Amino acid sequence: FVHSRTAAGLGLADDDWVWIESINGKVKGQIKLVDGVNVDTVWTWNAIGKRRGSWGLKDDAAESNRGFLLNHIIGDQTSADANGRRYSNSDPVTGQAAWFDLR
């Protein structure tokens, strides 16, 4: 999900295919335009892509036919800052993955 203003600035439209990249790799995914996310945020939920048959999904479930997985491009540390420091790529309170450096 991408804010419509952000997408417009990048010349993107609803349902366009884009590369989602990190220092660990990239994956191609389809965007949906919404105004309910921060303009500097690309948002997804954990269940956007699952392998067919996992989680008890039916064979025709959208998550296994149209979704995509991001897990393999999400590292456990952020990209290095200007001083070469890397930080935990997780929420400092809960410890859950925060995915700060995907673009």
N, CA and C atoms as an extended XYZ file, in Angstrom:
309
Properties=species:S:1:pos:R:3:atomname:S:1:resname:S:1:resid:I:1 pbc="F F F"
N         0.850       -1.172        0.000 N   PHE     1
C         0.000        0.000        0.000 CA  PHE     1
C         0.892        1.231        0.000 C   PHE     1
N         0.605        2.149       -0.908 N   VAL     2
C         1.389        3.368       -1.071 CA  VAL     2
C         0.427        4.550       -1.062 C   VAL     2
N         0.820        5.619       -0.374 N   HIS     3
C        -0.010        6.826       -0.371 CA  HIS     3
C        -0.137        7.343       -1.807 C   HIS     3
N        -1.315        7.777       -2.182 N   SER     4
C        -1.554        8.214       -3.564 CA  SER     4
C        -0.678        9.404       -3.957 C   SER     4
N        -0.372       10.284       -3.019 N   ARG     5
C         0.483       11.440       -3.322 CA  ARG     5
C         1.917       10.989       -3.600 C   ARG     5
N         2.394       10.027       -2.825 N   THR     6
C         3.733        9.483       -3.046 CA  THR     6
C         3.806        8.814       -4.409 C   THR     6
N         2.806        8.008       -4.717 N   ALA     7
C         2.770        7.313       -6.006 CA  ALA     7
C         2.740        8.304       -7.166 C   ALA     7
N         1.929        9.351       -7.040 N   ALA     8
C         1.835       10.354       -8.106 CA  ALA     8
C         3.191       11.015       -8.346 C   ALA     8
N         3.923       11.295       -7.272 N   GLY     9
C         5.246       11.897       -7.397 CA  GLY     9
C         6.257       10.997       -8.079 C   GLY     9
N         6.002        9.694       -8.038 N   LEU    10
C         6.889        8.722       -8.680 CA  LEU    10
C         6.358        8.262      -10.032 C   LEU    10
N         5.220        8.825      -10.439 N   GLY    11
C         4.628        8.432      -11.714 CA  GLY    11
C         3.986        7.057      -11.688 C   GLY    11
N         3.524        6.625      -10.508 N   LEU    12
C         2.925        5.300      -10.354 CA  LEU    12
C         1.417        5.391      -10.241 C   LEU    12
N         0.740        4.342      -10.681 N   ALA    13
C        -0.719        4.270      -10.614 CA  ALA    13
C        -1.138        3.010       -9.867 C   ALA    13
N        -2.389        2.973       -9.457 N   ASP    14
C        -2.941        1.812       -8.767 CA  ASP    14
C        -2.722        0.550       -9.601 C   ASP    14
N        -2.305       -0.515       -8.954 N   ASP    15
C        -2.041       -1.828       -9.559 CA  ASP    15
C        -0.758       -1.891      -10.385 C   ASP    15
N         0.075       -0.836      -10.373 N   ASP    16
C         1.368       -0.907      -11.053 CA  ASP    16
C         2.261       -1.928      -10.351 C   ASP    16
N         3.172       -2.507      -11.104 N   TRP    17
C         4.168       -3.422      -10.557 CA  TRP    17
C         5.442       -2.640      -10.279 C   TRP    17
N         6.034       -2.854       -9.101 N   VAL    18
C         7.239       -2.142       -8.687 CA  VAL    18
C         8.224       -3.120       -8.057 C   VAL    18
N         9.475       -2.710       -7.992 N   TRP    19
C        10.476       -3.464       -7.255 CA  TRP    19
C        10.539       -2.918       -5.833 C   TRP    19
N        10.479       -3.802       -4.852 N   ILE    20
C        10.648       -3.455       -3.440 CA  ILE    20
C        12.045       -3.944       -3.077 C   ILE    20
N        12.919       -3.024       -2.683 N   GLU    21
C        14.333       -3.347       -2.540 CA  GLU    21
C        14.865       -3.090       -1.139 C   GLU    21
N        15.881       -3.870       -0.777 N   SER    22
C        16.652       -3.658        0.444 CA  SER    22
C        18.101       -4.007        0.128 C   SER    22
N        18.976       -3.895        1.114 N   ILE    23
C        20.375       -4.274        0.896 CA  ILE    23
C        20.511       -5.782        0.701 C   ILE    23
N        19.460       -6.540        1.009 N   ASN    24
C        19.504       -7.998        0.906 CA  ASN    24
C        18.940       -8.543       -0.399 C   ASN    24
N        18.319       -7.700       -1.200 N   GLY    25
C        17.741       -8.180       -2.450 CA  GLY    25
C        16.525       -7.368       -2.839 C   GLY    25
N        15.742       -7.920       -3.748 N   LYS    26
C        14.538       -7.221       -4.188 CA  LYS    26
C        13.474       -8.238       -4.580 C   LYS    26
N        12.229       -7.780       -4.560 N   VAL    27
C        11.093       -8.605       -4.952 CA  VAL    27
C        10.124       -7.700       -5.706 C   VAL    27
N         9.469       -8.255       -6.698 N   LYS    28
C         8.503       -7.471       -7.469 CA  LYS    28
C         7.124       -7.666       -6.862 C   LYS    28
N         6.405       -6.553       -6.695 N   GLY    29
C         5.066       -6.608       -6.121 CA  GLY    29
C         4.163       -5.572       -6.755 C   GLY    29
N         2.887       -5.763       -6.585 N   GLN    30
C         1.886       -4.853       -7.144 CA  GLN    30
C         1.422       -3.892       -6.058 C   GLN    30
N         1.315       -2.602       -6.392 N   ILE    31
C         0.929       -1.613       -5.388 CA  ILE    31
C        -0.562       -1.309       -5.441 C   ILE    31
N        -1.074       -0.931       -4.286 N   LYS    32
C        -2.442       -0.422       -4.159 CA  LYS    32
C        -2.315        0.970       -3.563 C   LYS    32
N        -3.034        1.924       -4.143 N   LEU    33
C        -2.980        3.301       -3.657 CA  LEU    33
C        -4.016        3.522       -2.570 C   LEU    33
N        -3.567        4.123       -1.475 N   VAL    34
C        -4.439        4.452       -0.349 CA  VAL    34
C        -3.968        5.779        0.239 C   VAL    34
N        -4.842        6.449        0.944 N   ASP    35
C        -4.452        7.677        1.626 CA  ASP    35
C        -4.351        7.467        3.131 C   ASP    35
N        -4.517        6.244        3.586 N   GLY    36
C        -4.505        5.946        5.009 CA  GLY    36
C        -3.154        5.552        5.555 C   GLY    36
N        -2.082        5.761        4.791 N   VAL    37
C        -0.733        5.492        5.292 CA  VAL    37
C         0.079        6.780        5.213 C   VAL    37
N         1.131        6.858        5.999 N   ASN    38
C         2.042        7.996        5.959 CA  ASN    38
C         2.637        8.116        4.559 C   ASN    38
N         2.832        9.334        4.087 N   VAL    39
C         3.354        9.530        2.732 CA  VAL    39
C         4.767        8.974        2.559 C   VAL    39
N         5.496        8.769        3.650 N   ASP    40
C         6.852        8.225        3.579 CA  ASP    40
C         6.903        6.729        3.872 C   ASP    40
N         5.755        6.072        3.840 N   THR    41
C         5.681        4.663        4.219 CA  THR    41
C         5.112        3.816        3.091 C   THR    41
N         5.743        2.690        2.852 N   VAL    42
C         5.156        1.643        2.020 CA  VAL    42
C         4.712        0.582        3.005 C   VAL    42
N         3.435        0.264        3.009 N   TRP    43
C         2.877       -0.592        4.047 CA  TRP    43
C         2.445       -1.937        3.480 C   TRP    43
N         2.664       -2.963        4.259 N   THR    44
C         2.176       -4.294        3.938 CA  THR    44
C         1.834       -4.991        5.236 C   THR    44
N         1.124       -6.065        5.179 N   TRP    45
C         0.882       -6.847        6.378 CA  TRP    45
C         1.525       -8.201        6.196 C   TRP    45
N         1.773       -8.866        7.301 N   ASN    46
C         2.505      -10.123        7.284 CA  ASN    46
C         1.847      -11.180        6.415 C   ASN    46
N         0.546      -11.142        6.271 N   ALA    47
C        -0.159      -12.198        5.541 CA  ALA    47
C        -0.341      -11.888        4.062 C   ALA    47
N         0.424      -10.941        3.524 N   ILE    48
C         0.194      -10.576        2.127 CA  ILE    48
C         0.618      -11.679        1.164 C   ILE    48
N         1.494      -12.544        1.578 N   GLY    49
C         1.904      -13.641        0.708 CA  GLY    49
C         2.185      -14.892        1.506 C   GLY    49
N         1.569      -15.957        1.119 N   LYS    50
C         1.794      -17.252        1.767 CA  LYS    50
C         1.870      -18.315        0.685 C   LYS    50
N         2.616      -19.345        0.956 N   ARG    51
C         2.664      -20.449        0.007 CA  ARG    51
C         1.348      -21.205        0.030 C   ARG    51
N         0.947      -21.648       -1.144 N   ARG    52
C        -0.286      -22.417       -1.277 CA  ARG    52
C        -0.244      -23.616       -0.323 C   ARG    52
N        -1.298      -23.784        0.436 N   GLY    53
C        -1.399      -24.894        1.371 CA  GLY    53
C        -0.946      -24.562        2.785 C   GLY    53
N        -0.212      -23.439        2.966 N   SER    54
C         0.213      -23.083        4.317 CA  SER    54
C        -0.902      -22.353        5.047 C   SER    54
N        -0.825      -22.331        6.348 N   TRP    55
C        -1.783      -21.635        7.193 CA  TRP    55
C        -3.220      -22.089        6.944 C   TRP    55
N        -3.404      -23.258        6.377 N   GLY    56
C        -4.753      -23.761        6.116 CA  GLY    56
C        -5.476      -22.988        5.028 C   GLY    56
N        -4.726      -22.285        4.174 N   LEU    57
C        -5.349      -21.515        3.095 CA  LEU    57
C        -5.943      -22.443        2.046 C   LEU    57
N        -7.033      -22.029        1.484 N   LYS    58
C        -7.613      -22.762        0.363 CA  LYS    58
C        -6.740      -22.543       -0.867 C   LYS    58
N        -6.799      -23.463       -1.813 N   ASP    59
C        -5.962      -23.362       -3.005 CA  ASP    59
C        -6.198      -22.090       -3.803 C   ASP    59
N        -7.398      -21.529       -3.727 N   ASP    60
C        -7.693      -20.326       -4.508 CA  ASP    60
C        -7.595      -19.039       -3.682 C   ASP    60
N        -6.993      -19.103       -2.502 N   ALA    61
C        -6.867      -17.918       -1.639 CA  ALA    61
C        -5.994      -16.858       -2.304 C   ALA    61
N        -6.413      -15.606       -2.201 N   ALA    62
C        -5.661      -14.500       -2.815 CA  ALA    62
C        -4.233      -14.422       -2.285 C   ALA    62
N        -4.028      -14.733       -1.000 N   GLU    63
C        -2.683      -14.649       -0.410 CA  GLU    63
C        -1.692      -15.571       -1.105 C   GLU    63
N        -2.166      -16.696       -1.631 N   SER    64
C        -1.248      -17.627       -2.279 CA  SER    64
C        -1.232      -17.481       -3.793 C   SER    64
N        -2.128      -16.709       -4.344 N   ASN    65
C        -2.175      -16.529       -5.795 CA  ASN    65
C        -1.747      -15.137       -6.247 C   ASN    65
N        -2.010      -14.110       -5.442 N   ARG    66
C        -1.685      -12.738       -5.829 CA  ARG    66
C        -0.669      -12.089       -4.901 C   ARG    66
N        -0.452      -12.654       -3.731 N   GLY    67
C         0.447      -12.045       -2.758 CA  GLY    67
C         1.907      -12.265       -3.101 C   GLY    67
N         2.784      -11.625       -2.343 N   PHE    68
C         4.216      -11.812       -2.516 CA  PHE    68
C         4.867      -11.785       -1.142 C   PHE    68
N         5.973      -12.497       -1.003 N   LEU    69
C         6.684      -12.582        0.267 CA  LEU    69
C         7.845      -11.600        0.300 C   LEU    69
N         7.983      -10.909        1.431 N   LEU    70
C         9.075       -9.956        1.625 CA  LEU    70
C        10.161      -10.488        2.553 C   LEU    70
N         9.903      -11.579        3.238 N   ASN    71
C        10.791      -12.027        4.309 CA  ASN    71
C        12.251      -12.144        3.892 C   ASN    71
N        12.520      -12.637        2.695 N   HIS    72
C        13.908      -12.876        2.293 CA  HIS    72
C        14.681      -11.590        1.991 C   HIS    72
N        14.020      -10.436        1.909 N   ILE    73
C        14.761       -9.186        1.685 CA  ILE    73
C        14.825       -8.320        2.940 C   ILE    73
N        14.296       -8.830        4.044 N   ILE    74
C        14.307       -8.080        5.302 CA  ILE    74
C        15.438       -8.598        6.180 C   ILE    74
N        16.436       -7.749        6.414 N   GLY    75
C        17.568       -8.144        7.233 CA  GLY    75
C        17.322       -7.886        8.708 C   GLY    75
N        18.202       -8.417        9.547 N   ASP    76
C        18.051       -8.199       10.984 CA  ASP    76
C        18.737       -6.916       11.443 C   ASP    76
N        19.454       -6.244       10.537 N   GLN    77
C        20.069       -4.955       10.847 CA  GLN    77
C        19.746       -3.957        9.737 C   GLN    77
N        19.740       -2.666       10.093 N   THR    78
C        19.503       -1.618        9.106 CA  THR    78
C        20.750       -1.414        8.246 C   THR    78
N        20.590       -0.671        7.176 N   SER    79
C        21.744       -0.267        6.370 CA  SER    79
C        22.645        0.612        7.233 C   SER    79
N        23.926        0.646        6.912 N   ALA    80
C        24.869        1.461        7.680 CA  ALA    80
C        24.557        2.944        7.519 C   ALA    80
N        24.696        3.695        8.623 N   ASP    81
C        24.504        5.147        8.547 CA  ASP    81
C        25.805        5.792        8.050 C   ASP    81
N        25.863        7.117        8.046 N   ALA    82
C        27.029        7.841        7.526 CA  ALA    82
C        28.314        7.492        8.271 C   ALA    82
N        28.198        7.036        9.523 N   ASN    83
C        29.367        6.661       10.324 CA  ASN    83
C        29.641        5.164       10.292 C   ASN    83
N        28.917        4.440        9.454 N   GLY    84
C        29.130        3.004        9.329 CA  GLY    84
C        28.415        2.165       10.374 C   GLY    84
N        27.606        2.793       11.222 N   ARG    85
C        26.894        2.052       12.266 CA  ARG    85
C        25.630        1.418       11.704 C   ARG    85
N        25.348        0.209       12.164 N   ARG    86
C        24.110       -0.486       11.814 CA  ARG    86
C        23.355       -0.766       13.104 C   ARG    86
N        22.042       -0.742       13.010 N   TYR    87
C        21.203       -0.926       14.190 CA  TYR    87
C        20.260       -2.098       13.980 C   TYR    87
N        19.720       -2.581       15.082 N   SER    88
C        18.736       -3.654       14.999 CA  SER    88
C        17.539       -3.180       14.186 C   SER    88
N        17.121       -3.984       13.249 N   ASN    89
C        15.988       -3.652       12.388 CA  ASN    89
C        14.696       -4.109       13.066 C   ASN    89
N        14.503       -3.630       14.293 N   SER    90
C        13.339       -4.056       15.071 CA  SER    90
C        12.831       -2.906       15.930 C   SER    90
N        11.608       -3.035       16.345 N   ASP    91
C        11.005       -2.050       17.236 CA  ASP    91
C        11.726       -2.115       18.581 C   ASP    91
N        12.201       -0.978       19.117 N   PRO    92
C        12.956       -1.013       20.368 CA  PRO    92
C        12.132       -1.418       21.584 C   PRO    92
N        10.824       -1.323       21.512 N   VAL    93
C         9.976       -1.680       22.646 CA  VAL    93
C         9.574       -3.149       22.594 C   VAL    93
N         9.047       -3.592       21.456 N   THR    94
C         8.526       -4.963       21.360 CA  THR    94
C         9.540       -5.960       20.844 C   THR    94
N        10.552       -5.479       20.106 N   GLY    95
C        11.520       -6.382       19.503 CA  GLY    95
C        11.049       -6.982       18.188 C   GLY    95
N         9.836       -6.658       17.767 N   GLN    96
C         9.325       -7.197       16.512 CA  GLN    96
C         9.986       -6.504       15.327 C   GLN    96
N        10.063       -7.213       14.212 N   ALA    97
C        10.671       -6.661       13.005 CA  ALA    97
C        10.002       -5.351       12.623 C   ALA    97
N        10.813       -4.364       12.276 N   ALA    98
C        10.272       -3.049       11.923 CA  ALA    98
C        10.495       -2.704       10.456 C   ALA    98
N        11.461       -3.343        9.817 N   TRP    99
C        11.689       -3.166        8.381 CA  TRP    99
C        11.950       -1.719        8.011 C   TRP    99
N        12.879       -1.091        8.714 N   PHE   100
C        13.155        0.326        8.520 CA  PHE   100
C        13.819        0.665        7.191 C   PHE   100
N        14.482       -0.280        6.540 N   ASP   101
C        15.286        0.113        5.379 CA  ASP   101
C        14.850       -0.501        4.058 C   ASP   101
N        13.596       -0.859        3.913 N   LEU   102
C        13.097       -1.292        2.604 CA  LEU   102
C        12.724       -0.059        1.800 C   LEU   102
N        12.933       -0.084        0.510 N   ARG   103
C        12.601        1.054       -0.356 CA  ARG   103
C        11.892        0.557       -1.585 C   ARG   103
